[in-house]
Amino acid sequence: MSGTTTAAARCRRETGAGANRWVVLVVLCVSLLLVALDATVLHVAVPAVTEDLKPGAMELLWIVDVYPLVCASLLILFGTLGDRIGRRRVLLLGYTLFGVASGIAAFSGNAQLLIGARALLGIGGAMIMPATLSILREVFPDRRERALAIGIWSAVAAVGAAVGPLLGGFLLEHFWWGSVFLVNIPLMIISIPVGRLLLPESYGDRDGPWDVVGALMAAAGLFGIVLGVKRLGGGEAPFGPVTLGSLLVGAVLMAAFVRRQRRRAHPLVDLRMFARPAFSTSVGCIVLAMLALVGLELIAAQYLQLVLGLSPLQTGLRLLPLTIAAMAAGLAGAKLLRRFGPRAMVSFGFCLTAAAVVTLTAMGGDDNAALLLFGFVLLGFGLETTLFGAYESMLSEAPQAQSGGAAAIGETSYQLGAGIGIALLGSVMNAAYAPGLSSVPGVRAADSTAAGHSLGEAYQVADRLGGASGHALRHAARDSFVHGLHVTLLVSAGLLLLGAVMALRLPRVMDCGAPAAGTTGIPAPRDVAEPREIPDAPRTSGTPEIPKISEAPGVSRVPGVPGVPDVSEARVSA
């Protein structure tokens, strides 16, 4: 009985050290595919959702944003929960919730129910992402192997981003918009039993109490801040009671969270990591990259459908080169990082992406397939290069005992940067778009105001007006949208160049250490200072005792490939 138990335990331990770790990687990649598909499959469906459910501008913005914002708010909570009750257990619960929420979203009859379903999907995503990344960290203790695993993981993210719009376009050609959510359910049905069978259970540092209050404070604070930014991006008055109140409450809660974490003996997030220049710089690069690009890509996806008149499937095909380029950058990321180092890699990625953004300013009212192909390839490769280098540098700077908190910060930074980027660049787009519709000949002021909310709404008003005035409004709306797109591109390019300068604070080289130095901040066994043997000390065993190295429960945040963000019509779009 004892021998059987010992053999089973040894088999479970060897999951991360033997050939089975690559099987585990496949299962974890399926988990990532589940989340990536949901983040991208809705892109081409937003116009159909708008036509069927007729959400308001703010409701549509919440349909797009609530998933990443809920996910970002709860990453710390569920990451620490997995450390205590088991990461595989939390992962399987996340699969279940993700599948149930997908079914609810598919059959939502109104915008409010769809927003609620998307929020549940965000909760499921917050359970899945930290757990999968923690398991990946544990089963790949060698840093060089883990870098290869990260490249594969990142490539799968790109595949999910590419397949999502294509799959969504195909489904919309044959079914109703709710079918884009149903694709999650087969993956969930497969993932639950396979994950239960193949994935090893793992735990993190369970010392000290679990700070649920702190996690809830962070979640509420992030929501307040982003809600205020979203309302500002939607054209609301900055000193309105809801907008100002959200910003103030969010700022107060986040300040209280920081103060609480500094005072606790066992904080959820050790904020002293930000004192390390490379760590804080990497986090800033992640936020800036997502802030500069996600809202831009959202607008670009609408440009393809509403200005060029492409079908949803054609839109997905046009955006495919972006995600293929990102996939290639993910596979090459480990080699590039070892050769050039974080500083050169991240700065180059920012500059390459800025060049792509400037190139895309040549987009106009007519289709230019060659220009879009070139720009999207540069955009995808540059973005993934930037994120890969920034994440690896951030995790390398985190001490062993703080690697779990570092992973939560990286995940939250990515998601928060994406959410704020949609609102921030959306506000820039709206500021450049709306004035062009204020004085269209033959169009009343009320109709011009309605048309200034989004290009899709402008088309609806133009169809209702008909005749010469309707044609003039449609033409003016297209021209204004293209002008707003150019302004947004230039703002985004400026943010990216700022990121290139910021990246100069990163380390010049990537120190891989010894081959066995797999984990961030944990030296290889041969680098551990072993106790000096006392010559006269009696030896009780023929085998010298090897100091036990305990690996922290940290996670290597894989740079997610946004591919194409959700297509939104909120105030500025379809």
For each residue, the residues with C-beta under 8 A, 3 or more apart:
1: 4 5
2: 5 6
3: 6 7
4: 1 7 8
5: 1 2 8 9
6: 2 3 9 10
7: 3 4 10 11
8: 4 5 11 12
9: 5 6 12 13
10: 6 7 13 14
11: 7 8 14 15
12: 8 9 15 200 201
13: 9 10 16 17
14: 10 11 17 18 20
15: 11 12 18 20 21 24 139 200
16: 13 21 24 138 139 140 141 200
17: 13 14 21 141
18: 14 15 21
19: 22 23
20: 14 15 23 24 198
21: 15 16 17 18 24 25 139 140
22: 19 25 26
23: 19 20 26 27 198
24: 15 16 20 21 27 28 135 136 139 198 199 200
25: 21 22 28 29 136 139 140 149 152 153
26: 22 23 29 30
27: 23 24 30 31 191 194 195 198 199
28: 24 25 31 32 132 135 136 153 199
29: 25 26 32 33 152 153 156
30: 26 27 33 34 187 190 191 194
31: 27 28 34 35 91 95 128 132 191 195
32: 28 29 35 36 132 153 156 157 160 558
33: 29 30 36 37 156 159 160 187
34: 30 31 37 38 95 98 128 184 187 188 191
35: 31 32 38 39 98 125 128 129 160
36: 32 33 39 40 156 157 159 160 161 164 560 561 563
37: 33 34 40 41 160 163 164 167 183 184 187
38: 34 35 41 42 67 98 102 121 125 164 181 184
39: 35 36 42 67 68 160 161 164 562 565 566
40: 36 37 43 160 161 163 164 165 168 563 564 565 566
41: 37 38 45 164 165 167 168 180 181 183
42: 38 39 45 46 49 64 164 168 180 181 566 567
43: 40 46 164 165 168 301 315 316 564 565 566 567
44: 47 165 168 169 172 301 305 312 313 315 316 567
45: 41 42 48 49 168 172 177 180 312 567
46: 42 43 49 50 60 63 64 566 567 568 569 574
47: 44 50 51 305 312 456 567 569 574
48: 45 51 52 172 176 177 312
49: 42 45 46 52 53 55 60 63 114 177
50: 46 47 53 54 55 60 456 569 574
51: 47 48 54
52: 48 49 176 177
53: 49 50 108 109 110 111 114
54: 50 51 111
55: 49 50 59 60 63 111 114
56: 59 60 111
57: 60 61 234 453 454 569 570 571
58: 61 62 230 231 234 570
59: 55 56 62 63 111 112 115
60: 46 49 50 55 56 57 63 64 111 568 569 570
61: 57 58 64 65 230 233 234 422 423 426 568 570 571
62: 58 59 65 66 115 118
63: 46 49 55 59 60 66 111 114 115 118 566 568
64: 42 46 60 61 67 298 422 565 566 567 568 570
65: 61 62 68 69 226 230 419 422 423
66: 62 63 69 70 115 118 119 122
67: 38 39 64 70 71 118 119 121 122 125 566
68: 39 65 71 72 122 415 418 419
69: 65 66 72 73 122 222 223 226 415 416 419
70: 66 67 73 74 118 119 122 123 126
71: 67 68 74 75 122 123 125 126 129 415
72: 68 69 75 126 222 411 412 414 415 416 419
73: 69 70 126 218 219 220 222 223 412
74: 70 71 77 78 122 123 126 127 215 219
75: 71 72 78 79 126 129 130 408 411 412 415
76: 79 80 215 218 268 269 408 412
77: 74 80 81 126 212 215 216 218 219
78: 74 75 81 82 90 94 126 127 130 131
79: 75 76 82 83 130 131 134 404 407 408 411 555
80: 76 77 83 84 204 210 211 215 268 404 408
81: 77 78 84 85 90 210
82: 78 79 85 86 87 89 90 91 127 130 131 134 204
83: 79 80 87 134 203 204 205 206 404 553
84: 80 81 203 204 206 210
85: 81 82 89 90
86: 82 89 90 201 202 203
87: 82 83 90 91 130 131 134 135 201 202 203 204 553
88: 91 92 131 135 195 196 199 200 201 202
89: 82 85 86 92 93 201
90: 78 81 82 85 86 87 93 94 127 130 131
91: 31 82 87 88 94 95 127 128 131 132 135 195 199
92: 88 89 95 96 192 195 196
93: 89 90 96 97 127
94: 78 90 91 97 98 124 125 126 127 128 131
95: 31 34 91 92 98 99 124 128 188 191 192 195
96: 92 93 99 100 124 188 192
97: 93 94 100 101 120 123 124 127
98: 34 35 38 94 95 101 102 121 124 125 128 184 188
99: 95 96 102 103 184 185 188 189
100: 96 97 103 104 120
101: 97 98 104 105 117 118 120 121 123 124
102: 38 98 99 105 106 117 121 181 182 184 185 188
103: 99 100 106 107 181 182 185
104: 100 101 107 108 113 116 117 120
105: 101 102 108 114 117 118 121 178 181
106: 102 103 178 179 180 181 182
107: 103 104 178
108: 53 104 105 111 113 114 117 178
109: 53 113
110: 53 113 114
111: 53 54 55 56 59 60 63 108 114 115
112: 59 115 116
113: 104 108 109 110 116 117
114: 49 53 55 63 105 108 110 111 117 118
115: 59 62 63 66 111 112 118 119
116: 104 112 113 119 120
117: 101 102 104 105 108 113 114 120 121 181
118: 62 63 66 67 70 101 105 114 115 121 122
119: 66 67 70 115 116 122 123
120: 97 100 101 104 116 117 123 124
121: 38 67 98 101 102 105 117 118 124 125
122: 66 67 68 69 70 71 74 118 119 125 126
123: 70 71 74 97 101 119 120 126 127
124: 94 95 96 97 98 101 120 121 127 128
125: 35 38 67 71 94 98 121 122 128 129
126: 70 71 72 73 74 75 77 78 94 122 123 129 130
127: 74 78 82 90 91 93 94 97 123 124 130 131
128: 31 34 35 91 94 95 98 124 125 131 132
129: 35 71 75 125 126 132 133 411
130: 75 78 79 82 87 90 126 127 133 134 407 408 411 555
131: 78 79 82 87 88 90 91 94 127 128 134 135
132: 28 31 32 91 128 129 135 136
133: 129 130 136 137 407 411 555 556 557 558
134: 79 82 83 87 130 131 137 138 202 204 404 407 553 554 555
135: 24 28 87 88 91 131 132 138 139 199 200 202
136: 24 25 28 132 133 139 140 146 149 150 153 555 556 558
137: 133 134 140 146 403 407 519 551 553 554 555 556
138: 16 134 135 141 200 202 551 553
139: 15 16 21 24 25 135 136 200
140: 16 21 25 136 137 145 146 149 518
141: 16 17 138 146 516 518 519 551
142: 145 146 515 516 517 518
143: 146 147 512 513 517 518 519 520
144: 147 148 334 512 515 518
145: 140 142 148 149 518
146: 136 137 140 141 142 143 149 150 518 556
147: 143 144 150 151 333 334 337 338 392
148: 144 145 151 152 334
149: 25 136 140 145 146 152 153
150: 136 146 147 153 154 330 333 334 388 392 556 558
151: 147 148 154 155 330 331 332 333 334 388
152: 25 29 148 149 155 156 330 331
153: 25 28 29 32 136 149 150 156 157 330 558
154: 150 151 157 158 326 327 329 330 331 333 384 388 558 559 561
155: 151 152 158 159 327 328 330 331
156: 29 32 33 36 152 153 159 160
157: 32 36 153 154 160 161 326 330 558 559 560 561 563
158: 154 155 161 162 323 324 326 327 330 380 384 561 563
159: 33 36 155 156 162 163 323 327
160: 32 33 35 36 37 39 40 156 157 163 164 561 563
161: 36 39 40 157 158 164 165 323 326 561 562 563 564
162: 158 159 165 166 319 320 323 324 327 563
163: 37 40 159 160 166 167
164: 36 37 38 39 40 41 42 43 160 161 167 168 316 563 564
165: 40 41 43 44 161 162 168 169 301 312 315 316 319 320 563 564
166: 162 163 169 170 313 316 317 320
167: 37 41 163 164 170 171 180 183 316
168: 40 41 42 43 44 45 164 165 171 172 180 312 316
169: 44 165 166 172 173 311 312 313 314 315 316 317
170: 166 167 173 174 313
171: 167 168 174 175 179 180 183
172: 44 45 48 168 169 175 177 179 180 312 313
173: 169 170 311 312 313
174: 170 171
175: 171 172 178 179
176: 48 52 179
177: 45 48 49 52 172 180
178: 105 106 107 108 175 181 182
179: 106 171 172 175 176 182 183
180: 41 42 45 106 167 168 171 172 177 183
181: 38 41 42 102 103 105 106 117 178 184
182: 102 103 106 178 179 185
183: 37 41 167 171 179 180 186 187
184: 34 37 38 98 99 102 181 187 188
185: 99 102 103 182 188 189
186: 183 189 190
187: 30 33 34 37 183 184 190 191
188: 34 95 96 98 99 102 184 185 191 192
189: 99 185 186 192
190: 30 186 187 193 194
191: 27 30 31 34 95 187 188 194 195
192: 92 95 96 188 189 195 196
193: 190 196 197
194: 27 30 190 191 197 198
195: 27 31 88 91 92 95 191 192 198 199
196: 88 92 192 193 199
197: 193 194
198: 20 23 24 27 194 195
199: 24 27 28 88 91 135 195 196
200: 12 15 16 24 88 135 138 139
201: 12 86 87 88 89
202: 86 87 88 134 135 138 553
203: 83 84 86 87 206 553
204: 80 82 83 84 87 134 404 552 553
205: 83 401 404 552 553
206: 83 84 203
207: 266
208: 264 265 266
209: 266
210: 80 81 84
211: 80 214 215 260 261 264 266 267 268
212: 77 215 216
213: 216 217 260
214: 211 217 218 257 260 261 264 267 268
215: 74 76 77 80 211 212 218 219 268
216: 77 212 213 219 220
217: 213 214 220 221 253 254 256 257 260
218: 73 76 77 214 215 221 222 253 254 257 268
219: 73 74 77 215 216 222 223
220: 73 216 217 223 224 249 250 253
221: 217 218 224 225 249 250 251 252 253 254 256 257
222: 69 72 73 218 219 225 226 250 254 412 416
223: 69 73 219 220 226 227 250
224: 220 221 227 228 246 247 248 249 250 251 253
225: 221 222 228 229 246 247 250 251 254
226: 65 69 222 223 229 230 250 416 419 420 423
227: 223 224 230 231 246 250
228: 224 225 231 232 243 244 246 247 250
229: 225 226 232 233 247 420 423 424
230: 58 61 65 226 227 233 234 423
231: 58 227 228 234 236 240 242 243 246
232: 228 229 236 238 243 423 427
233: 61 229 230 422 423 424 426 427 430 571
234: 57 58 61 230 231 423 426 427 430 570 571
235: 427 430 434 571
236: 231 232 240 242 243
237: 240 243
238: 232 243 244
239: 243 244
240: 231 236 237 243 244
241: 244 245
242: 231 236 245 246
243: 228 231 232 236 237 238 239 240 246 247
244: 228 238 239 240 241 247 248
245: 241 242 248 249
246: 224 225 227 228 231 242 243 249 250
247: 224 225 228 229 243 244 250 251
248: 224 244 245 251 252
249: 220 221 224 245 246 252 253
250: 220 221 222 223 224 225 226 227 228 246 247 253 254
251: 221 224 225 247 248 254 255
252: 221 248 249 255 256
253: 217 218 220 221 224 249 250 256 257
254: 217 218 221 222 225 250 251 257 258
255: 251 252 258 259
256: 217 221 252 253 259 260
257: 214 217 218 221 253 254 260 261
258: 254 255 261 262 271
259: 255 256 262 263
260: 211 213 214 217 256 257 263 264 267
261: 211 214 257 258 264 267 268 269 270 271
262: 258 259 267 271
263: 259 260
264: 208 211 214 260 261 267
265: 208
266: 207 208 209 211
267: 211 214 260 261 262 264 270 271 405
268: 76 80 211 214 215 218 261 405 408
269: 76 261 405 408 409
270: 261 267 273 401 402 405
271: 258 261 262 267 274
272: 275 402
273: 270 276 279 280 397 398 399 402 405 406 409
274: 271 279 280 283
275: 272 280
276: 273 279 280 397
277: 280 281 505
278: 281 282 342 393 394 396 397 505 506 507
279: 273 274 276 282 283 394 397 398 406
280: 273 274 275 276 277 283 284
281: 277 278 284 285 393 502 503 505 506
282: 278 279 285 286 342 346 390 391 393 394 397 506
283: 274 279 280 286 287 394 409 410 413
284: 280 281 287 288 499 502
285: 281 282 288 289 346 350 386 390 499 502 503 506
286: 282 283 289 290 387 390 391 394 410 413 414 417
287: 283 284 290 291 413 414 416 417
288: 284 285 291 292 417 495 496 498 499 502
289: 285 286 292 293 350 353 383 386 387 390 417 496 499
290: 286 287 293 294 413 414 417 418 421 562
291: 287 288 294 295 417 418 420 421 424 425 495
292: 288 289 296 353 421 425 492 495 496 499
293: 289 290 296 297 353 379 383 421 492 496 562
294: 290 291 297 298 417 418 421 422 425 562 565
295: 291 298 299 421 422 423 424 425 426 429 488 492 565
296: 292 293 299 300 357 421 425 488 489 492
297: 293 294 300 301 322 379 562 563 564 565
298: 64 294 295 301 302 422 425 426 564 565 566 567 568 573
299: 295 296 302 303 425 426 429 484 485 488 572 573
300: 296 297 303 304 360 485 564
301: 43 44 165 297 298 304 305 315 319 564 565 567
302: 298 299 305 306 307 455 567 568 569 573 574
303: 299 300 306 307 308 363 481 482 485
304: 300 301 307 308 310 314 315 318 319 372
305: 44 47 301 302 308 309 310 311 312 315 567 574
306: 302 303 309 455 456 459 481 573 574
307: 302 303 304 365 455 478 481 482
308: 303 304 305 367
309: 305 306
310: 304 305 314 315 318
311: 169 173 305 314 315
312: 44 45 47 48 165 168 169 172 173 305 315 316
313: 44 166 169 170 172 173 316 317
314: 169 304 310 311 317 318
315: 43 44 165 169 301 304 305 310 311 312 318 319
316: 43 44 164 165 166 167 168 169 312 313 319 320
317: 166 169 313 314 320
318: 304 310 314 315 321 369 372 376
319: 162 165 301 304 315 316 322 323 376 563 564
320: 162 165 166 316 317 323 324
321: 318 324 325 373 376 377 380
322: 297 319 325 326 376 377 379 380 563 564
323: 158 159 161 162 319 320 326 327 380 561 563 564
324: 158 162 320 321 327 328 377 380
325: 321 322 328 329 376 377 378 379 380 381 384
326: 154 157 158 161 322 323 329 330 380 381 383 384 561 563
327: 154 155 158 159 162 323 324 330 331 384 561
328: 155 324 325 331 332 381
329: 154 325 326 332 333 380 381 382 383 384 385 388
330: 150 151 152 153 154 155 157 158 326 327 333 384 388 559 561
331: 151 152 154 155 327 328
332: 151 328 329 335 336
333: 147 150 151 154 329 330 336 337 384 385 388 389 392 559
334: 144 147 148 150 151 337 338
335: 332 338 339
336: 332 333 339 340 345 385 388 389
337: 147 333 334 340 341 342 345 388 389 392 510
338: 147 334 335 510 512
339: 335 336
340: 336 337 344 345 348
341: 337 344 345 506 507 508 509 510
342: 278 282 337 345 346 389 390 392 393 503 506 507 508 510
343: 346 347 503 504 505 506 507 508
344: 340 341 347 348 508
345: 336 337 340 341 342 348 349 385 388 389
346: 282 285 342 343 349 350 385 386 389 390 393 499 500 503 506
347: 343 344 350 351 500 503 504
348: 340 344 345 351 352 385
349: 345 346 352 353 382 383 384 385 386 387 388 389
350: 285 289 346 347 353 354 382 386 496 497 499 500 503
351: 347 348 354 355 382 496 497 500
352: 348 349 355 356 378 381 382 385
353: 289 292 293 349 350 356 357 378 379 382 383 386 496
354: 350 351 357 358 382 493 496 497 500
355: 351 352 358 359 378 382
356: 352 353 359 360 375 376 377 378 379 382
357: 296 353 354 360 361 375 379 489 492 493 496
358: 354 355 361 489 490 493
359: 355 356 362 371 374 375 378
360: 300 356 357 363 371 372 375 379 489
361: 357 358 486 489 490
362: 359 368 371
363: 303 360 368 371 372 482 485 486
364: 368 482
365: 307 478 479 482
366:
367: 308
368: 362 363 364 371 372
369: 318 372 373
370: 373 374
371: 359 360 362 363 368 374 375
372: 304 318 360 363 368 369 375 376
373: 321 369 370 376 377
374: 359 370 371 377 378
375: 356 357 359 360 371 372 378 379
376: 318 319 321 322 325 356 372 373 379 380
377: 321 322 324 325 356 373 374 380 381
378: 325 352 353 355 356 359 374 375 381 382
379: 293 297 322 325 353 356 357 360 375 376 382 383
380: 158 321 322 323 324 325 326 329 376 377 383 384 561 563
381: 325 326 328 329 352 377 378 384 385
382: 329 349 350 351 352 353 354 355 356 378 379 385 386
383: 289 293 326 329 349 353 379 380 386 387 561 562
384: 154 158 325 326 327 329 330 333 349 380 381 387 388 559 561
385: 329 333 336 345 346 348 349 352 381 382 388 389
386: 285 289 346 349 350 353 382 383 389 390 499 559
387: 286 289 349 383 384 390 391 414 559 560 561
388: 150 151 154 329 330 333 336 337 345 349 384 385 391 392 559
389: 333 336 337 342 345 346 349 385 386 392 393 503 506
390: 282 285 286 289 342 346 386 387 393 394 503 506 559
391: 282 286 387 388 394 395 410 556 557 558 559
392: 147 150 333 337 342 388 389 395 396 510 556
393: 278 281 282 342 346 389 390 396 397 506 507 510
394: 278 279 282 283 286 390 391 397 398 406 409 410 557
395: 391 392 398 403 406 407 410 520 554 556 557
396: 278 392 393 507 510 511 520 521
397: 273 276 278 279 282 393 394 406 520 521
398: 273 279 394 395 402 403 405 406 520 521 554
399: 273 402 403 521
400: 403 519 520 521 522 551 552 554
401: 205 270 552
402: 270 272 273 398 399 405 406 552 554
403: 137 395 398 399 400 406 407 519 520 521 552 553 554 555
404: 79 80 83 134 204 205 407 408 552 553 554 555
405: 267 268 269 270 273 398 402 408 409
406: 273 279 394 395 397 398 402 403 409 410 520 554
407: 79 130 133 134 137 395 403 404 410 411 554 555 556 557
408: 75 76 79 80 130 268 269 404 405 411 412
409: 269 273 283 394 405 406 412 413
410: 283 286 391 394 395 406 407 413 414 557
411: 72 75 79 129 130 133 407 408 414 415 557
412: 72 73 75 76 222 408 409 415 416
413: 283 286 287 290 409 410 416 417
414: 72 286 287 290 387 410 411 417 418 557 559 560
415: 68 69 71 72 75 411 412 418 419
416: 69 72 222 226 287 412 413 419 420
417: 286 287 288 289 290 291 294 413 414 420 421
418: 68 290 291 294 414 415 421 422 562 565
419: 65 68 69 72 226 415 416 422 423
420: 226 229 291 416 417 423 424
421: 290 291 292 293 294 295 296 417 418 424 425
422: 61 64 65 233 294 295 298 418 419 425 426 565 568
423: 61 65 226 229 230 232 233 234 295 419 420 426 427
424: 229 233 291 295 420 421 427 428
425: 291 292 294 295 296 298 299 421 422 428 429 488 491 492
426: 61 233 234 295 298 299 422 423 429 430 568 570 571 572 573
427: 232 233 234 235 423 424 430 431
428: 424 425 431 432 484 487 488 491
429: 295 299 425 426 432 433 484 485 487 488 572 573
430: 233 234 235 426 427 433 434 484 571 572
431: 427 428 434 435 484
432: 428 429 435 436 480 483 484 487 488
433: 429 430 436 437 452 455 480 481 483 484 572
434: 235 430 431 437 438 452 453 480
435: 431 432 438 452 480
436: 432 433 476 477 479 480 483 484
437: 433 434 440 443 448 451 452 458 473 476 477 480
438: 434 435 448 452
439: 448
440: 437 443 448 451 469 472 473 476
441: 469 472
442: 465 468 469 472
443: 437 440 447 448 451 461 465 469 472 473
444: 447 448
445: 448 449
446: 449 450
447: 443 444 450 451 461 465 473
448: 437 438 439 440 443 444 445 451 452 473
449: 445 446 452 453
450: 446 447 453 457 458 461
451: 437 440 443 447 448 457 458 461 462 473 477
452: 433 434 435 437 438 448 449 458
453: 57 434 449 450 457 458 571
454: 57 457 458 569 570 571 572 573 574
455: 302 306 307 433 458 459 477 478 481 569 572 573 574
456: 47 50 306 459 460 569 573 574
457: 450 451 453 454 460 461 569
458: 437 450 451 452 453 454 455 461 462 473 474 477
459: 306 455 456 462 463 474 477
460: 456 457 463 464
461: 443 447 450 451 457 458 464 465 470 473
462: 451 458 459 465 470 471 473 474 477
463: 459 460 466 470
464: 460 461 470
465: 442 443 447 461 462 469 470 473
466: 463 469 470
467: 470 471
468: 442 471 472
469: 440 441 442 443 465 466 472 473
470: 461 462 463 464 465 466 467 473 474
471: 462 467 468 474 475
472: 440 441 442 443 468 469 475 476
473: 437 440 443 447 448 451 458 461 462 465 469 470 476 477
474: 458 459 462 470 471 477 478
475: 471 472 478 479
476: 436 437 440 472 473 479 480
477: 436 437 451 455 458 459 462 473 474 480 481
478: 307 365 455 474 475 481 482
479: 365 436 475 476 482 483
480: 432 433 434 435 436 437 476 477 483 484
481: 303 306 307 433 455 477 478 484 485
482: 303 307 363 364 365 478 479 485 486
483: 432 433 436 479 480 486 487
484: 299 428 429 430 431 432 433 436 480 481 487 488 572
485: 299 300 303 363 429 481 482 488 489
486: 361 363 482 483 489 490
487: 428 429 432 483 484 490 491
488: 295 296 299 425 428 429 432 484 485 491 492
489: 296 357 358 360 361 485 486 492 493
490: 358 361 486 487 493 494
491: 425 428 487 488 494 495
492: 292 293 295 296 357 425 488 489 495 496
493: 354 357 358 489 490 496 497
494: 490 491 497 498
495: 288 291 292 491 492 498 499
496: 288 289 292 293 350 351 353 354 357 492 493 499 500
497: 350 351 354 493 494 500 501
498: 288 494 495 501 502
499: 284 285 288 289 292 346 350 386 495 496 502 503
500: 346 347 350 351 354 496 497 503 504
501: 497 498 504
502: 281 284 285 288 498 499 505
503: 281 285 342 343 346 347 350 389 390 499 500 506
504: 343 347 500 501
505: 277 278 281 343 502
506: 278 281 282 285 341 342 343 346 389 390 393 503
507: 278 341 342 343 393 396 510 511
508: 341 342 343 344
509: 341
510: 337 338 341 342 392 393 396 507
511: 396 507
512: 143 144 338 517
513: 143 517 523 524 527
514: 517 523 524 526 527
515: 142 144 524
516: 141 142 524 525 526
517: 142 143 512 513 514 522 523 524 527
518: 140 141 142 143 144 145 146 522
519: 137 141 143 400 403 522 551 552 554
520: 143 395 396 397 398 400 403 406 554 556
521: 396 397 398 399 400 403 552
522: 400 517 518 519 549 551 552
523: 513 514 517 527 528
524: 513 514 515 516 517 527 528
525: 516 528 546 547 549
526: 514 516
527: 513 514 517 523 524
528: 523 524 525 547 549
529:
530: 547
531: 547
532:
533: 537 544
534: 537
535:
536:
537: 533 534
538:
539: 542
540:
541: 544 545
542: 539
543:
544: 533 541
545: 541
546: 525
547: 525 528 530 531
548:
549: 522 525 528
550:
551: 137 138 141 400 519 522
552: 204 205 400 401 402 403 404 519 521 522
553: 83 87 134 137 138 202 203 204 205 403 404
554: 134 137 395 398 400 402 403 404 406 407 519 520
555: 79 130 133 134 136 137 403 404 407
556: 133 136 137 146 150 391 392 395 407 520
557: 133 391 394 395 407 410 411 414
558: 32 133 136 150 153 154 157 391
559: 154 157 330 333 384 386 387 388 390 391 414
560: 36 157 387 414
561: 36 154 157 158 160 161 323 326 327 330 380 383 384 387
562: 39 161 290 293 294 297 383 418 565
563: 36 40 157 158 160 161 162 164 165 297 319 322 323 326 380
564: 40 43 161 164 165 297 298 300 301 319 322 323 567
565: 39 40 43 64 294 295 297 298 301 418 422 562
566: 39 40 42 43 46 63 64 67 298
567: 42 43 44 45 46 47 64 298 301 302 305 564 573 574
568: 46 60 61 63 64 298 302 422 426 572 573 574
569: 46 47 50 57 60 302 454 455 456 457 572 573 574
570: 57 58 60 61 64 234 426 454 573
571: 57 61 233 234 235 426 430 453 454
572: 299 426 429 430 433 454 455 484 568 569
573: 298 299 302 306 426 429 454 455 456 567 568 569 570
574: 46 47 50 302 305 306 454 455 456 567 568 569
